[in-house]
Every structure is written in C-alpha cells, then in structure tokens.
C-alpha cells in the first residue's frame, strides 16, 4: 500500500478535479446545441481527459526530477509538485511508465473518436498530444508559449474537443465557452509560478514571473481574470451562450480579492498561499457554473 501511494503521488490526484470541471463545459455546450448526447461517449471523453491530465502531471514530475528542479523548489499546497520522486527516486521509472501509459490511453480514445467523427478532430488532437509530451521539457522554457499553453490545454483543446467528440462539429458556442477556462487556467499556472521563480531560474526556465517579475505578472493575472468574465458576458450578449450561463460570474466574489492579493503579496509567498487556494476554486467553480447555466 505504501508503494501504491508513492506511485500515485506523481499523478497529483487532488488536482485532477479541474478536468471534469472543464469537460462539463464542453458537455454543456454539446447538450445546449444538440439537445442530447451519448452517455457512453461522455464517459469516453471524461476518461480520455483525465488520462491526459494524469499524463502531463506525471511527465512534469518525471522531467522536474531528472532536471534537478525538484530538489530546489519551494513547495506549497498548490505548486512545486508532489515531492514524491525526490523522496523516492527508485520509482522514477514507474512514473515515466505511468505518463506513457496514460498518453497511450489518450491516443487510443482519440483514435476511437477520429473513426466515428472524422479528421476534423486532428485540428486539436495533434496539438493536444504535442502539448502533453513537450510542456515540461520544452514549452516551460519559452515564456510566451508557457503563458498560454495551460489555457489551451484545458480551454480550446479540452472544451472544443469534448464538444466535437459528442456532436461531430465545432461551433461558436463551444469556442466562446472554451475561452473562459483558457484565461482562467493560464492564470492558475501563472500564479503558481510565483513561488518557483528562483528554482525555475536555476534550471534555465523562462516564464513571465521570471522575465518581467512577479509584480508585473500580477497585472497580467488581473487582465486575464477580467478577460475570462468579459468573454462570458460577450458570449451572452451575442447569444452564443444562454443568459443562465451568467451564473459563472458568481466566482467574481473570489476573483476580486485574489486579484488584489496577487498584486499586494506578489513577493510574499506565505501571504499568497490562501489566494492560490481561492484561485483553484475559481478555476473549478466557474466552468461548472457556466455548464449548469447551459444545461438548465
């Protein structure tokens, strides 16, 4: 049982809840557009999405361990990895096997939907698979791609992918909805990079808190947060989303104090940790509330 616990550690199981939250948004757009969807296909999509999240998490843990980053990271409850591999280096190969196995599951489910839905799925499927493998070893070293890659993965790739898998088409509703987690998840990773600046710089990584500093990055965080809510309002105004999806605006109650804290406490990790927790809640609750608005 102890070994199983250590093997599960690199998957970062507590953070996988973000995946069904984003999948629910694609499910909501599909249901609102089409009226009904296949329960079996919903399950297949969810399994594939969770496998993708497990794959990228475990790849991240493996590559961070191999680069030596894990031995310098200032861990928080929301950033810095699980710490499993530095404490148990003998399971590093097991972590890599898990990452590759989860990747294979994603590819297999992708092939299933490719056969029943057609080649248009490749438009997001191929970039999505690329993102899974290369996020940690390459993308994390380019500040501009690193800034938007998380949002692409959980926004357009996951939401549009879910919608297409369930309906066989893309539309403006799913695209507009996907931009909400695009901005939110970019912010999730952006804020979580604040405590890692020194450690990431030591191994050559380049992300915005390193390149422009934490204080300037907090302004970028505020801008992305605002864009997420404006995208929701714009979608409703242009009738791409129903008025009931404005339920997602409820999380602004959390977003406002987190935005203020990200600026005031940008250099104080201890004071920033509660805001990092609320930021996770925003990322989970907002797409769920929007999807509820789509479904009802």
Backbone bond lengths (Angstrom), bond angles and torsions (degrees), N, CA, C in turn:
res aa  C-N    CA-C-N  psi(-1)  N-CA   C-N-CA  omega(-1)  CA-C   N-CA-C  phi
1 X - - - 1.455 - - 1.520 111.83 -
2 X 1.325 116.22 -35.59 1.461 119.30 178.39 1.516 110.04 -64.01
3 X 1.350 116.11 -43.44 1.456 120.41 179.84 1.526 111.09 -62.31
4 X 1.325 116.47 -40.80 1.466 120.01 178.83 1.523 110.24 -61.84
5 X 1.313 116.39 -41.20 1.465 120.67 178.62 1.517 110.85 -59.80
6 X 1.322 116.97 -43.81 1.454 120.91 -179.53 1.524 111.64 -68.52
7 X 1.332 116.75 -35.82 1.459 120.04 179.14 1.530 110.96 -69.54
8 X 1.349 116.42 -35.94 1.461 120.20 178.41 1.523 112.35 -73.29
9 X 1.331 117.24 -23.32 1.458 121.21 -176.98 1.513 114.86 -52.32
10 X 1.348 119.05 -49.29 1.470 119.77 -178.77 1.523 114.60 -63.64
11 X 1.332 116.99 -16.14 1.470 119.26 177.54 1.532 111.52 -72.89
12 X 1.346 116.74 -20.53 1.466 122.72 -177.70 1.533 109.95 55.44
13 X 1.315 115.54 57.57 1.456 121.99 -173.99 1.528 114.37 -53.75
14 X 1.358 120.15 -39.93 1.468 118.70 -178.38 1.530 113.70 -61.23
15 X 1.341 116.75 -23.15 1.460 119.68 -176.29 1.527 112.54 -89.31
16 X 1.337 117.33 -7.06 1.460 120.45 -177.48 1.521 112.63 -70.61
17 X 1.323 117.64 -11.45 1.463 121.00 -179.97 1.527 111.69 -62.74
18 X 1.330 116.51 -22.75 1.468 119.89 177.82 1.529 111.01 -62.09
19 X 1.331 116.72 -32.87 1.463 120.78 -176.24 1.527 113.00 -64.15
20 X 1.341 120.04 -54.90 1.477 117.90 178.07 1.525 112.71 -61.64
21 X 1.337 117.36 -27.36 1.464 119.49 177.18 1.526 110.62 -63.69
22 X 1.341 116.48 -43.01 1.466 120.41 -179.78 1.530 111.38 -75.36
23 X 1.327 116.46 -37.29 1.469 120.07 176.44 1.523 109.82 -62.32
24 X 1.339 117.32 -37.19 1.464 120.41 -179.94 1.523 111.40 -60.31
25 X 1.324 116.11 -29.61 1.471 119.85 179.18 1.530 110.39 -69.70
26 X 1.358 116.51 -44.38 1.458 119.56 175.67 1.515 112.42 -65.01
27 X 1.332 116.25 -36.59 1.463 121.20 174.95 1.521 110.52 -62.23
28 X 1.339 115.63 -41.54 1.464 120.30 -179.89 1.519 112.24 -64.41
29 X 1.338 117.37 -43.66 1.472 119.60 179.45 1.525 110.72 -66.28
30 X 1.349 116.81 -37.56 1.466 120.21 178.90 1.526 110.73 -65.07
31 X 1.328 116.30 -43.33 1.462 120.78 -178.27 1.523 110.64 -68.40
32 X 1.323 116.94 -40.33 1.472 121.08 -179.73 1.530 110.45 -67.37
33 X 1.341 116.12 -34.51 1.462 120.85 -178.60 1.519 112.33 -78.80
34 X 1.322 115.96 -43.28 1.464 121.02 -168.92 1.524 114.05 -105.14
35 X 1.319 117.82 -22.90 1.454 121.27 178.54 1.511 114.53 94.60
36 X 1.338 117.98 -31.92 1.459 121.60 177.08 1.520 109.10 -156.44
37 X 1.325 116.02 154.83 1.460 121.76 178.80 1.519 108.80 -140.72
38 X 1.328 116.14 163.53 1.458 121.73 179.50 1.523 110.87 -77.36
39 X 1.323 116.61 126.25 1.466 120.66 178.33 1.527 110.92 -62.19
40 X 1.331 116.41 -39.41 1.465 120.64 178.74 1.520 110.94 -60.60
41 X 1.322 116.59 -43.31 1.461 120.29 -179.89 1.524 111.74 -68.73
42 X 1.316 117.27 -33.82 1.464 120.37 175.22 1.527 110.20 -61.29
43 X 1.332 116.10 -44.06 1.471 120.82 178.78 1.524 110.51 -63.46
44 X 1.326 116.88 -43.22 1.460 121.20 178.96 1.531 111.45 -60.90
45 X 1.310 115.93 -43.94 1.469 120.40 178.44 1.525 110.54 -61.32
46 X 1.332 116.14 -45.55 1.463 120.37 -178.09 1.529 111.20 -63.52
47 X 1.326 117.12 -42.64 1.470 120.72 177.97 1.526 110.41 -61.76
48 X 1.335 116.09 -44.32 1.456 119.73 179.61 1.520 112.35 -64.12
49 X 1.328 116.66 -40.31 1.466 120.73 -179.47 1.525 111.44 -67.84
50 X 1.333 117.05 -42.43 1.463 120.46 177.69 1.522 110.09 -64.57
51 X 1.335 117.13 -40.58 1.463 120.80 177.21 1.525 110.87 -61.60
52 X 1.326 117.21 -38.66 1.468 120.77 177.78 1.520 111.09 -63.15
53 X 1.335 115.94 -42.26 1.466 120.13 179.43 1.529 110.76 -66.18
54 X 1.324 116.84 -41.83 1.462 120.82 176.99 1.525 110.26 -61.51
55 X 1.327 116.41 -42.63 1.460 120.99 -178.90 1.520 111.55 -61.45
56 X 1.332 117.56 -49.32 1.463 119.37 -177.21 1.523 111.01 -68.36
57 X 1.342 117.34 -36.62 1.471 120.17 176.81 1.521 111.43 -62.08
58 X 1.330 115.99 -45.46 1.458 120.34 -175.05 1.521 111.46 -73.76
59 X 1.318 117.17 -37.58 1.463 120.13 172.58 1.529 109.84 -58.59
60 X 1.334 115.51 -43.35 1.462 120.80 -179.96 1.521 111.57 -61.01
61 X 1.324 116.61 -44.90 1.466 120.78 178.75 1.537 110.57 -63.12
62 X 1.332 116.38 -43.04 1.466 120.59 -177.85 1.532 111.36 -65.16
63 X 1.321 117.11 -49.27 1.461 120.21 -176.84 1.527 111.84 -69.72
64 X 1.335 117.18 -34.65 1.471 119.91 176.54 1.526 111.18 -66.65
65 X 1.322 115.77 -34.48 1.464 119.92 176.97 1.528 110.46 -69.55
66 X 1.328 116.87 -44.79 1.460 120.90 -178.02 1.525 112.15 -67.37
67 X 1.329 117.71 -31.81 1.468 121.00 179.91 1.521 112.76 -78.71
68 X 1.340 116.75 -14.20 1.460 121.37 -177.34 1.513 113.48 90.60
69 X 1.337 117.19 -2.81 1.461 120.84 -177.73 1.525 111.91 -60.39
70 X 1.339 116.10 -38.89 1.469 120.11 -176.44 1.529 113.41 -60.60
71 X 1.329 117.00 -21.21 1.460 119.84 -178.10 1.529 112.20 -84.90
72 X 1.339 116.61 -5.08 1.473 120.62 -178.24 1.526 112.77 -121.36
73 X 1.321 116.68 -10.23 1.462 120.83 -174.42 1.523 112.49 -69.25
74 X 1.338 114.77 138.29 1.461 121.11 172.79 1.533 107.52 -88.81
75 X 1.313 117.51 98.68 1.449 121.07 -172.98 1.526 111.86 -76.27
76 X 1.324 114.21 144.13 1.462 122.29 172.04 1.531 106.20 -128.10
77 X 1.318 118.38 172.37 1.474 119.08 177.32 1.526 113.56 -62.39
78 X 1.351 117.21 -13.87 1.456 120.58 -173.89 1.524 113.58 -123.20
79 X 1.306 118.37 -0.09 1.464 120.57 -178.20 1.519 110.15 -152.50
80 X 1.338 114.83 167.01 1.457 119.86 175.24 1.506 115.18 89.82
81 X 1.348 117.27 4.86 1.461 120.28 178.70 1.514 112.76 81.99
82 X 1.329 115.47 178.36 1.469 120.83 -176.65 1.521 112.83 -84.09
83 X 1.341 117.32 -20.74 1.468 120.90 -176.34 1.520 113.39 76.37
84 X 1.336 116.86 8.15 1.466 120.73 -175.91 1.525 112.17 -67.85
85 X 1.316 117.37 -45.90 1.462 120.00 -174.56 1.530 113.32 -71.12
86 X 1.332 120.70 -41.10 1.465 118.64 175.14 1.531 112.53 -59.13
87 X 1.336 116.22 -34.35 1.462 120.10 179.67 1.525 112.18 -80.33
88 X 1.334 116.54 -22.00 1.469 121.37 -177.59 1.532 109.53 -139.07
89 X 1.317 117.66 68.52 1.472 120.39 -174.45 1.525 113.76 -60.80
90 X 1.322 117.63 -20.74 1.465 120.37 -177.78 1.526 112.76 -69.74
91 X 1.348 118.30 -14.25 1.464 119.30 -179.34 1.528 111.92 -100.62
92 X 1.326 117.91 10.84 1.465 120.80 -179.18 1.524 111.46 -57.80
93 X 1.339 116.20 -42.71 1.461 119.19 179.84 1.524 111.26 -65.91
94 X 1.331 116.36 -33.28 1.464 120.06 177.05 1.536 109.84 -64.01
95 X 1.323 115.82 -39.42 1.466 120.17 179.17 1.523 110.79 -62.56
96 X 1.331 115.97 -41.70 1.463 119.83 178.94 1.531 110.64 -64.60
97 X 1.308 116.70 -39.76 1.471 120.66 178.18 1.534 110.26 -62.81
98 X 1.337 116.25 -41.57 1.468 120.21 178.24 1.521 110.22 -62.35
99 X 1.334 116.51 -44.22 1.466 120.80 -179.73 1.525 110.83 -60.59
100 X 1.323 116.44 -45.27 1.465 120.93 -178.98 1.527 111.29 -69.45
101 X 1.328 116.45 -37.15 1.466 120.17 179.30 1.532 110.87 -66.45
102 X 1.327 116.44 -43.38 1.462 120.30 177.88 1.528 110.33 -64.17
103 X 1.332 115.90 -38.39 1.470 120.60 176.73 1.530 110.18 -60.73
104 X 1.333 116.54 -41.48 1.469 121.30 178.96 1.525 111.06 -63.21
105 X 1.337 116.68 -38.28 1.473 120.44 177.51 1.522 109.91 -62.63
106 X 1.329 116.07 -44.36 1.472 120.74 178.76 1.527 110.07 -59.68
107 X 1.323 115.91 -47.91 1.464 120.48 -179.45 1.521 111.28 -62.12
108 X 1.329 116.87 -40.57 1.458 120.70 -179.95 1.515 112.59 -64.19
109 X 1.323 116.44 -45.15 1.468 120.44 178.77 1.522 109.60 -67.53
110 X 1.323 115.75 -36.13 1.466 119.56 176.09 1.519 111.76 -60.94
111 X 1.324 117.38 -40.61 1.466 121.31 178.04 1.527 111.33 -64.47
112 X 1.332 115.95 -37.30 1.466 119.97 177.63 1.526 110.64 -59.84
113 X 1.337 116.09 -49.63 1.466 119.32 -179.30 1.522 111.86 -70.81
114 X 1.326 116.88 -28.66 1.463 120.33 176.21 1.525 110.26 -63.35
115 X 1.322 116.56 -39.32 1.470 121.02 -179.48 1.524 112.15 -69.63
116 X 1.340 116.88 -35.21 1.467 117.93 -176.07 1.524 113.24 -94.86
117 X 1.338 117.23 -19.31 1.465 120.01 -176.73 1.527 114.17 -111.42
118 X 1.340 117.12 -21.36 1.453 119.06 177.16 1.515 114.30 103.36
119 X 1.348 116.11 172.01 1.471 122.62 -171.77 1.523 115.52 -67.63
120 X 1.315 118.33 -12.97 1.474 119.57 179.26 1.530 111.54 -61.56
121 X 1.329 116.43 -21.51 1.469 120.51 178.01 1.525 111.58 -64.87
122 X 1.329 117.08 -25.99 1.469 121.14 -177.39 1.526 112.01 -63.80
123 X 1.335 116.61 -23.55 1.464 120.30 -178.20 1.516 112.36 -59.15
124 X 1.327 116.52 -32.49 1.466 119.74 176.30 1.519 111.78 -112.01
125 X 1.328 116.68 -20.96 1.463 119.94 -178.08 1.517 113.14 -67.63
126 X 1.319 116.97 -46.76 1.465 120.01 -178.32 1.525 111.63 -67.04
127 X 1.351 119.36 -48.75 1.474 118.33 175.67 1.528 112.60 -59.79
128 X 1.337 116.32 -33.40 1.458 119.84 179.08 1.516 112.41 -64.63
129 X 1.327 117.35 -43.43 1.462 121.27 177.63 1.527 110.96 -66.09
130 X 1.311 116.34 -37.99 1.467 121.19 177.01 1.521 110.26 -60.92
131 X 1.320 115.97 -42.65 1.462 121.33 -179.23 1.525 111.08 -62.64
132 X 1.327 117.45 -39.63 1.463 121.11 -178.91 1.528 111.77 -59.05
133 X 1.324 116.10 -44.20 1.459 120.65 -173.73 1.522 112.65 -80.76
134 X 1.333 116.61 -40.63 1.457 120.12 -167.71 1.523 114.95 -101.23
135 X 1.356 117.99 2.33 1.463 118.45 -178.24 1.530 111.77 -58.34
136 X 1.325 117.28 -53.50 1.465 119.89 -175.89 1.528 113.41 -76.31
137 X 1.354 120.05 -46.78 1.465 118.30 -175.96 1.520 115.09 -75.21
138 X 1.340 119.03 -17.97 1.465 118.97 -176.86 1.532 113.23 -132.75
139 X 1.329 117.45 -52.81 1.465 120.70 -173.65 1.518 111.92 -61.95
140 X 1.335 117.59 -36.16 1.469 121.26 -178.36 1.523 113.17 -64.61
141 X 1.329 117.03 -10.18 1.461 120.90 -179.88 1.525 112.35 -100.51
142 X 1.328 116.71 0.77 1.466 121.61 177.02 1.524 108.00 -116.98
143 X 1.324 118.49 111.86 1.476 120.20 -171.66 1.524 114.06 -60.67
144 X 1.322 117.37 -35.62 1.464 119.74 -175.24 1.528 111.45 -75.45
145 X 1.332 116.22 -44.92 1.462 119.00 178.70 1.524 110.11 -70.36
146 X 1.339 116.18 -37.76 1.463 121.14 178.96 1.529 111.12 -60.98
147 X 1.331 116.07 -32.62 1.457 120.69 -177.99 1.527 111.94 -66.07
148 X 1.330 116.93 -39.18 1.466 119.92 -173.32 1.525 114.18 -105.53
149 X 1.335 117.61 -11.38 1.467 119.95 -177.06 1.534 113.35 -60.60
150 X 1.344 119.47 -44.29 1.476 118.65 179.34 1.522 112.47 -60.37
151 X 1.331 116.01 -42.31 1.462 120.10 179.39 1.511 112.69 -66.67
152 X 1.334 116.77 -36.28 1.462 119.77 176.29 1.523 110.26 -63.36
153 X 1.340 115.95 -42.03 1.456 120.08 -177.96 1.510 113.37 -63.58
154 X 1.336 116.95 -46.28 1.460 121.01 -175.85 1.526 112.89 -94.18
155 X 1.340 116.47 -12.57 1.453 120.55 178.51 1.516 111.09 -98.09
156 X 1.335 118.51 -99.78 1.471 120.68 -177.86 1.524 114.82 -53.14
157 X 1.340 118.29 -45.67 1.464 118.72 -176.88 1.530 111.71 -65.39
158 X 1.327 117.02 -46.27 1.466 119.66 -175.57 1.522 112.33 -79.94
159 X 1.314 117.82 -45.55 1.470 120.59 -177.09 1.523 110.76 -72.39
160 X 1.343 116.88 -49.64 1.459 119.79 177.08 1.526 111.07 -63.09
161 X 1.352 115.36 -39.16 1.458 119.16 178.89 1.510 111.88 -61.92
162 X 1.325 116.90 -43.21 1.467 121.47 177.40 1.521 110.68 -62.05
163 X 1.319 115.77 -46.95 1.465 120.51 -178.93 1.524 110.75 -60.66
164 X 1.330 116.92 -46.30 1.466 120.16 -178.23 1.526 110.91 -66.34
165 X 1.340 116.45 -41.63 1.462 119.83 -179.72 1.524 111.64 -61.41
166 X 1.321 117.38 -32.16 1.464 121.33 -176.94 1.524 113.37 -90.40
167 X 1.343 117.04 -20.92 1.467 119.43 -175.47 1.526 113.65 -122.12
168 X 1.330 117.84 -22.81 1.459 120.76 -177.42 1.507 113.88 81.94
169 X 1.337 117.25 14.16 1.468 120.06 179.78 1.528 109.87 -152.83
170 X 1.316 115.03 162.93 1.455 122.52 172.58 1.529 107.35 -106.49
171 X 1.323 117.32 152.53 1.463 119.85 172.89 1.525 109.77 -151.04
172 X 1.320 115.25 174.26 1.461 120.46 -176.95 1.528 112.06 -67.13
173 X 1.312 116.69 -32.41 1.466 119.91 179.11 1.518 110.82 -59.58
174 X 1.335 116.59 -49.13 1.469 119.97 -179.03 1.522 111.58 -67.93
175 X 1.338 117.13 -35.73 1.469 119.88 179.21 1.525 111.02 -66.45
176 X 1.327 116.06 -47.74 1.470 119.75 179.82 1.523 110.38 -62.16
177 X 1.343 116.59 -44.56 1.461 120.10 179.33 1.521 111.32 -61.59
178 X 1.328 117.30 -37.15 1.462 120.81 -177.76 1.519 113.01 -67.22
179 X 1.330 116.84 -22.17 1.464 119.52 -179.17 1.527 112.26 -75.14
180 X 1.331 117.17 -17.03 1.468 120.04 177.51 1.526 110.32 -67.83
181 X 1.348 119.85 -55.69 1.473 118.38 174.20 1.518 113.23 -67.89
182 X 1.331 118.16 -21.20 1.464 119.21 175.39 1.525 110.09 -56.74
183 X 1.311 117.45 -52.32 1.463 120.97 -179.16 1.530 111.69 -71.56
184 X 1.327 116.66 -39.48 1.464 119.88 -176.98 1.529 112.08 -67.09
185 X 1.333 117.38 -44.99 1.468 119.65 -177.10 1.527 111.24 -73.67
186 X 1.325 117.55 -32.05 1.471 118.96 170.27 1.522 109.59 -55.78
187 X 1.330 115.24 -43.27 1.465 120.40 179.35 1.525 112.37 -67.61
188 X 1.332 116.41 -34.35 1.459 120.13 179.19 1.518 110.62 -58.95
189 X 1.333 116.03 -48.56 1.462 119.97 179.86 1.524 111.13 -72.88
190 X 1.333 117.18 -35.55 1.465 120.58 -179.37 1.520 111.02 -60.52
191 X 1.320 117.12 -48.66 1.465 120.08 -179.35 1.523 111.30 -67.20
192 X 1.335 116.33 -35.53 1.461 120.13 179.58 1.529 112.75 -70.03
193 X 1.324 116.81 -13.92 1.465 120.51 177.30 1.529 112.15 -81.67
194 X 1.317 117.62 -16.33 1.463 120.38 -177.51 1.533 112.37 -57.08
195 X 1.347 119.33 -46.36 1.472 118.27 -179.35 1.532 113.58 -72.73
196 X 1.353 117.01 -13.58 1.469 120.48 -172.07 1.521 113.87 -99.28
197 X 1.318 117.88 6.78 1.464 120.82 -171.81 1.533 112.23 -55.29
198 X 1.310 117.05 -52.26 1.467 120.12 -175.48 1.529 110.82 -65.36
199 X 1.311 117.57 -45.83 1.468 120.97 -179.09 1.519 111.36 -64.77
200 X 1.335 117.33 -43.44 1.459 120.52 -179.37 1.522 111.43 -66.36
201 X 1.330 116.12 -39.08 1.464 119.55 178.24 1.522 111.25 -62.69
202 X 1.322 116.64 -34.64 1.470 121.22 -177.54 1.522 112.74 -64.81
203 X 1.351 117.39 -28.05 1.470 119.79 179.91 1.529 111.99 -103.44
204 X 1.332 116.70 10.52 1.452 120.80 173.74 1.510 116.63 90.97
205 X 1.315 117.02 6.60 1.463 118.67 178.76 1.526 110.37 -69.55
206 X 1.341 114.67 153.95 1.457 120.32 177.32 1.523 108.81 -136.79
207 X 1.318 115.61 107.73 1.453 120.28 170.87 1.513 107.29 -129.25
208 X 1.310 117.72 174.73 1.462 120.49 -169.86 1.529 114.71 -61.93
209 X 1.333 120.58 -39.77 1.463 118.29 176.13 1.538 113.02 -60.23
210 X 1.340 117.20 -25.36 1.466 120.63 174.97 1.526 110.32 -81.18
211 X 1.326 116.79 -45.80 1.466 121.84 -172.18 1.521 112.41 -72.90
212 X 1.339 117.67 -44.69 1.469 119.75 -176.40 1.526 112.45 -113.36
213 X 1.328 117.60 -5.17 1.456 120.91 178.61 1.520 112.45 96.06
214 X 1.329 115.45 160.88 1.466 120.53 -177.41 1.520 112.51 -68.07
215 X 1.327 116.94 -42.04 1.466 119.68 -176.20 1.527 111.02 -63.54
216 X 1.324 117.38 -46.30 1.463 120.65 178.24 1.523 110.48 -65.55
217 X 1.325 116.64 -36.52 1.468 120.43 178.90 1.526 111.23 -66.10
218 X 1.331 117.20 -29.36 1.461 119.79 177.84 1.527 110.48 -65.99
219 X 1.325 117.37 -32.19 1.466 120.75 175.94 1.529 110.20 -68.43
220 X 1.335 115.39 -37.24 1.456 119.81 175.23 1.529 110.18 -64.00
221 X 1.321 115.94 -40.59 1.470 121.15 176.26 1.529 110.44 -57.63
222 X 1.318 116.79 -47.26 1.467 121.27 -179.09 1.528 110.27 -61.87
223 X 1.336 116.22 -40.85 1.457 120.40 178.63 1.520 112.87 -63.13
224 X 1.330 116.55 -43.67 1.464 120.44 178.03 1.525 111.07 -64.85
225 X 1.315 116.24 -39.34 1.470 119.92 -179.98 1.527 109.65 -62.19
226 X 1.311 115.68 -43.90 1.458 120.55 179.13 1.526 110.72 -63.37
227 X 1.331 116.71 -41.09 1.465 120.67 -179.05 1.525 112.08 -63.58
228 X 1.329 117.28 -35.00 1.467 119.94 179.16 1.532 110.66 -60.88
229 X 1.336 116.34 -45.53 1.459 119.68 -178.96 1.527 112.05 -74.01
230 X 1.323 116.85 -35.90 1.462 119.86 176.76 1.521 111.16 -65.07
231 X 1.328 117.04 -36.47 1.462 120.22 177.51 1.524 110.84 -63.41
232 X 1.326 116.65 -39.95 1.460 120.99 177.08 1.527 110.57 -62.97
233 X 1.317 116.73 -47.42 1.471 121.19 -179.92 1.526 110.36 -63.37
234 X 1.335 116.68 -42.75 1.463 121.40 179.82 1.527 110.47 -62.52
235 X 1.340 116.47 -40.99 1.455 120.43 179.39 1.519 112.35 -62.76
236 X 1.328 116.77 -39.77 1.464 120.63 178.04 1.525 110.52 -70.42
237 X 1.332 116.54 -42.25 1.468 121.26 -179.65 1.524 111.32 -58.95
238 X 1.337 116.62 -38.57 1.463 121.65 -178.70 1.529 112.74 -92.68
239 X 1.332 116.16 8.81 1.465 124.09 174.32 1.527 113.20 64.64
240 X 1.331 116.81 24.44 1.463 119.88 171.00 1.531 110.22 -80.50
241 X 1.320 116.10 -23.82 1.453 122.91 178.98 1.527 108.85 -128.09
242 X 1.329 118.22 148.64 1.468 119.57 178.40 1.529 110.92 -73.51
243 X 1.314 115.39 158.87 1.464 120.23 -179.60 1.527 111.60 -60.74
244 X 1.328 116.51 -30.76 1.460 119.71 -179.27 1.529 112.74 -65.02
245 X 1.325 117.38 -19.79 1.464 119.83 178.72 1.524 111.98 -70.46
246 X 1.331 116.70 -11.58 1.464 120.36 175.52 1.528 111.78 -64.88
247 X 1.321 116.51 -5.32 1.467 120.29 171.49 1.526 110.45 -53.31
248 X 1.328 116.31 -29.84 1.464 120.76 -179.73 1.510 113.35 -61.53
249 X 1.314 117.53 -21.28 1.472 120.47 179.46 1.520 112.06 -69.25
250 X 1.324 117.18 -14.06 1.465 120.50 -178.36 1.525 111.91 -60.24
251 X 1.334 117.02 -28.85 1.462 119.17 -177.76 1.522 112.88 -74.12
252 X 1.330 116.83 -5.40 1.471 119.50 174.72 1.526 110.55 -60.35
253 X 1.334 116.25 -23.32 1.470 120.45 176.48 1.524 110.38 -59.17
254 X 1.322 116.14 -34.11 1.465 121.05 176.76 1.524 111.52 -87.87
255 X 1.332 115.66 -36.89 1.466 120.18 -173.38 1.525 113.01 -63.94
256 X 1.303 116.90 -35.57 1.470 119.70 -177.86 1.533 111.58 -64.89
257 X 1.331 119.57 -52.90 1.469 118.15 178.34 1.531 113.08 -65.46
258 X 1.338 118.03 -32.25 1.461 119.27 177.64 1.523 110.40 -66.12
259 X 1.317 117.22 -40.86 1.462 121.07 178.81 1.525 110.99 -62.30
260 X 1.320 116.32 -43.28 1.472 120.22 178.43 1.516 110.26 -63.79
261 X 1.325 116.35 -43.69 1.464 120.81 -179.70 1.527 112.08 -64.99
262 X 1.343 116.85 -37.61 1.466 119.63 -179.67 1.519 111.22 -60.63
263 X 1.319 116.65 -30.20 1.471 120.67 178.80 1.528 111.33 -83.77
264 X 1.324 115.93 -47.47 1.463 119.50 -176.77 1.526 112.45 -68.76
265 X 1.331 116.70 -37.12 1.466 120.65 -174.09 1.528 112.74 -110.91
266 X 1.320 116.18 26.67 1.465 119.89 -175.28 1.529 112.59 -58.96
267 X 1.337 117.48 -26.69 1.463 120.43 -178.43 1.533 112.88 -109.35
268 X 1.325 115.55 6.96 1.460 120.27 -179.41 1.525 109.11 -119.13
269 X 1.324 116.19 92.57 1.466 121.55 -173.55 1.526 111.32 -60.09
270 X 1.313 117.33 -41.34 1.460 120.77 -177.17 1.523 111.14 -59.37
271 X 1.330 117.26 -43.72 1.457 120.82 179.85 1.529 112.11 -75.30
272 X 1.331 115.88 -21.39 1.458 120.64 -177.57 1.533 112.75 -81.12
273 X 1.327 117.51 -22.47 1.468 121.47 -174.22 1.533 113.32 -56.22
274 X 1.344 120.55 -45.23 1.478 118.55 177.49 1.526 112.55 -59.30
275 X 1.319 116.66 -35.69 1.462 120.55 178.35 1.519 111.16 -68.73
276 X 1.327 117.20 -34.34 1.454 120.93 176.58 1.530 110.22 -63.63
277 X 1.321 116.03 -37.94 1.463 120.35 176.34 1.519 111.86 -65.41
278 X 1.330 116.95 -44.11 1.464 120.28 178.13 1.521 110.76 -65.83
279 X 1.333 116.55 -32.27 1.461 120.56 177.61 1.526 111.07 -63.20
280 X 1.324 116.69 -38.61 1.467 121.13 175.04 1.530 109.77 -61.80
281 X 1.322 116.37 -44.21 1.471 120.49 179.95 1.527 111.31 -61.09
282 X 1.326 116.85 -40.26 1.471 121.31 178.16 1.523 110.69 -60.53
283 X 1.335 115.61 -43.26 1.464 120.75 -178.02 1.518 112.49 -66.10
284 X 1.314 117.21 -30.86 1.467 120.91 -179.24 1.534 110.80 -85.79
285 X 1.321 116.31 -46.57 1.462 120.08 -173.28 1.525 113.17 -72.17
286 X 1.323 117.85 -37.11 1.471 119.62 -174.97 1.526 112.55 -62.07
287 X 1.351 119.59 -54.27 1.477 117.40 178.18 1.522 113.57 -63.58
288 X 1.332 117.46 -32.20 1.468 119.84 178.15 1.531 110.07 -65.35
289 X 1.316 117.68 -44.45 1.462 121.05 -179.90 1.529 111.27 -66.19
290 X 1.332 116.52 -39.41 1.468 119.19 176.61 1.532 110.04 -63.81
291 X 1.321 116.90 -41.89 1.471 120.52 179.60 1.527 110.85 -65.29
292 X 1.326 117.40 -37.24 1.472 120.54 175.51 1.528 109.51 -60.80
293 X 1.327 115.78 -42.44 1.450 119.98 177.10 1.524 113.03 -61.83
294 X 1.324 116.46 -34.69 1.466 121.01 177.85 1.521 111.36 -71.47
295 X 1.317 115.92 -38.23 1.467 120.33 -174.48 1.525 112.68 -75.84
296 X 1.351 116.37 -36.54 1.465 118.45 -177.92 1.514 112.33 -82.76
